[in-house]
Amino acid sequence: MGYGISDNAQLLALLHKGDSLAFDALFRLYHNKILVFATHYVGREADAKDITQEVLYTIWERRDQITHINGYIFRVARNACLDYLQKKKQLLSLDDDYVQKQAWIQYVSLADDTAASVIEKELEAQIEKSIDQLPEKCRRVFILSRIEGYQQSEIANKMDISLKTVEAHMTKALKHLRKQLKEFLGLF
């Protein structure tokens, strides 16, 4: 990750402390990603640069509220883009129907499709990471059940364990995933 910061958990801990090196690392890691994201939705790079600066400032100001960096940053970025497009829509002349319709189409598109796609990709990455953190047998039971579609009785036979053990592993896996993905659960 650079700057003596090895992972997002360490970056988050240093951000919570108000460490300026953590902000530098955050800036270098996310500035271009936010800029591309914002440019895609607002259409003008100059406006996207302003939004990017606003997002980074907001992240710094709210650093003690962050529990997961990626999801939080892109939620703030999406909201900043939506706010921008809403303000743009309000500022447009009522006589200029075409321009107003285009701004509204961008607003609706961002609110629905692409923002959801970005969040969905982040969610998929976090699900994979969370599954990888499970103990080996628990992970295997979860994958057989939720990804490969086996019934619990089939998993018990296949792994030569009791049905109760399969149920216990599934309960443990689901509890772990809920805990790890709680930030995303509120989005859906």
ABEGO torsion letter per residue (X at the ends): XEGGBABAAAAAAAAAAGBAAAAAAAAAAAAAAAAAAAAAAAGBAAAAAAAAAAAAAAAAAAAAABABAAAAAAAAAAAAAAAAAAAAAAABBAABAAAAAAAAAAAAAAAAAAAAAAAAAAAAAAAAAAAAABBAAAAAAAAAAAAAGBBAAAAAAAAGBBAAAAAAAAAAAAAAAAAAAAAAAAAX
